[in-house]
């Protein structure tokens, strides 16, 4: 198996890195996330110009037609820069869902506008009280006089505060879960935006007889929902790899330059051992991230694979984030220094789409699926 990147993949990674380096410094990021929108429209437009927002859209529908590996590379760079733009939540993931479930008319109407950065679409699937992602939802869809209406609550909806359109999952009258397109500004939709502790944005959205258009046919699309969840978990894992890599780099640089008792911290063996443990945790997580992405590239949409990756990446992210702050000492706790922000983002990723405890519980429930080896 070839683990080397192609020339095109290397170019994609370098292009994204150069764009982010040009637009973001720690100080500039703090200014952006403290703003009303929480992300920079100019960066969003630049992403559209280089084709990044159409990464998961086929060439026939106006996108790049890239695969999971390319998505992994992009997400890793976004994590490295802590970029707040909702690339995954409002472009890559919704575009994939529309491509899988939408009609030809819906694909034509929506996908090109997403790729060009004109339309932001958020997926409203998670509901209050649901620990681990499931295709079963409490929001109900009812058809009356040829029109569909939704009633229920979705919370949290990642970057749903600035979305122009929503893809809402809802239970169908005859069973199963369907997907519906909803205008968040329509009557019957109540949207309350909020800021998350890692600087990103979300929304609490309530539907009370809100008008909705089925995405594709009003049939059970649980496999599409499962694929979107598994894809999102892999993408967030890749973003975590980028954040962990930068947190480790900041830590090792600090150990080499900061002095105590007249000598650099790197001369203290215990501290270098702890940094080495951080590196091991990073490489374990990187391997699992690659495993999850390559499984998707091979057409394998397996929640067990995603759970394995999410568990390992979550544990590594927590370890690296905590150690990065500890090894920086007091400066690691300040809002002005970036290492705390990386830790906050890693913590948020760990708790998105199920935390490590949820995935450990899920994997434990599947132990019976494997044969036991007796010695």
Secondary structure, 3 states (H helix, E strand, C coil): CCCCCCHHHHHHHHHHHHHHHHHCCHHHHHHHHCCCCCCCHHHHHHHHHCCHHHCCCCHHHCCCCCCHHHHHHHHHHHHHHCCCCCHHHHHHHHHHHHHHHCCHHHHHHHHHHHHCCCCCEEEECCCCCCCCCCCCCCCEEEEECCEEEEEEEEEEEECHHHCCEEEEEEECCCCCEEEEEECCCCCCEEEEEEECCCCCEEEEEEEEEEEEEECCCCCCCHHHHHHHHHHHHHHHHHHHHHHHHHHHHHHHHHHHHCEECCEEHHHCHHHHHHHHHHHHHHHHHHHHHHHHHHHHHCCCCCHHHHHHHHHHHHHHHHHHHHHHHHHHHHHHHCCCCCHHHHHHHHHHHHCCCCCHHHHHHHHHHCHHHCCCCCC
